[in-house]
Amino acid sequence: MEIDEVAARVVRSYWALLLAMTVLPVLLVALITSGQEPPHAATSRIQASSRATDAAVGDAGVSIVVSQVKAFATNRNLMDRVLRQQGVRRDPVKLAKNISVAGLGTSTVVELTIKDSDPAVARRLTDAIGAAVVAEINQSNQGAIKEQLATIERRIRALQKELGPLSRRAGAVPVPDIGAANERERVAAELSDLRTSRTELRTQLATSGTAAVVQPAVMAPRTNPAQMMMIVAALVGLIAGILIAVVIEMFRPTVPGQARVARRLGVPLLGWADGRDVDLPDLGRRIRLAAKREGLNRVALVGAGGPLPAELMSRIAAAVYGDDTKVVTAAPETGKARKGANSHTPSLKKRAGAVVRAGSGAIGKGTGGGAGTAVIPKKAGEVEAPATGEVASPAPHTPVPPKPPVTGRPVCRVHAFEDIDPGSDETAGVVAVAGPVTAASGLDSVRDLVTAAGWPLLGVVATTRKIKR
């Protein structure tokens, strides 16, 4: 199955569903967001780390930095402390949802944005939370190193206090203190190791990087999120509508387009039945040629999507019969005789007095006996009945001049399949009538009919309107 056929099946058959699934979510979002004022947003920039190696790893490193800042900024203890310090009463859960962090390229500088209904509160909270995040990041990166340095500094000062008395005792005159000398050597060695460790820790502290606020909070331009929400809702609704249409097509497949119906049935597309009037002669010519190819003089019209309307059948029959035809309409049975008229008098009569009934040429409405239209070929000397339903008769004393003989073409009769006599031995060619969208089951019905009757399938006649089953 081609992709254009799939698209045509979804769009032509379910355009109303797709339109509803696209418009309804937009209206729902508009109804929900109506009357809501867009929040104010304050943005500040934070350098999460001054190490060049954090930016060198690319997007992965940026993602790590952004996640770290986001984790610190939405920390419940940090938000409670900031709200308490600023004297602002806000729900920490809602505040966390209004905090967003975004990276700037591949650098370690990130944007911290906080939304609030009050612009002054939004700016204050952005500055306070930004400063708290910087302090937390520095504490996380340098806290352990600083604690180790403080411990080493305290130990060095204590050893230096011990080293002086030990040196004096070791150098006492005239009897030096051998024990003091040994203790002095141990203290001196420990001092040397501690100084080496202190140097290494200071180097690590210098290369660990520090976080800082590089831009205080500024108010961002106000945007209306309802517009973006409407666009997203329309896209989501459209996708949902397409999925629903696909599921329906799985259980009730259709064939879009009259040309595809003809290709599925393996017959030509003969023409359009409800197009322009100037195209009707070409349609009739094609149907007659198709019947002539099979050696038939009778055509049975079958709807691929259901029973055919009487007007459509009469139009096709008129195209097949050509110009020497007339369209007559049977008068509806009202059940009551008109005033001054006999209710049992036929509405139309031929010149010879025979009643013209729907079905003489092409039946417009089944065989149910109701009102319908019929297209019958005119014969020599025949006149049309008056519209009032009275009997048309020639003038009794007017002589009719003889007419030269005219060689006419054989008449190709057009019938509805419902009006075909099953007991007749005459063979008819089947012409399927298809609309813009045809159910696959309708094509199966046409194939079954052709197989059961043994009649040839001549072609497909297209209509612009859908034929309902």
Buried (B, 14 or more C-beta within 10 A) or exposed (E): EEEEEEEBBBEBBBEEBBEEBBBBBBEEBBEEBEEEEEBBBBBBBBBBBBBEEBBEEEEEBBEBBBEBBBEBBBBEEBBEBBBEEBEBEBEBEEBBEBBBBEBEEBBBBBBBBBBBEEBEBBBBBBBBBBBBBBEBBBEEBBEEBBEBBEEBEEBBEEBEEBBEEBBEBBEEEEEEBEEBBEBBEEBEEBBEEBEEBBEEBEEBBEEBBBBBBEBBBEBBEEEEEBEEBBEBBBEEBBEBBBEBBEEBBEEEBBBBBBBBBBBBBEBBBBBBBBBEEEBBBBBBBBBBEBBBEBEBBBBBBBBBBBBBBBBBBBBBBBBBBBEEBBBBBBBEEEEEEEEEEEEEBBBBBBBEEEEBBBBBBBBBBBBEEEBBBBBBBEEEEBEEBEEEBEEEEEEEEEEEEEEEEEEEEEBBBBBBBBBBEEEEEEBBBBBBBBBBBBBBEBBEBBBEBBEEBEBBBBBBBBBEEBBEE
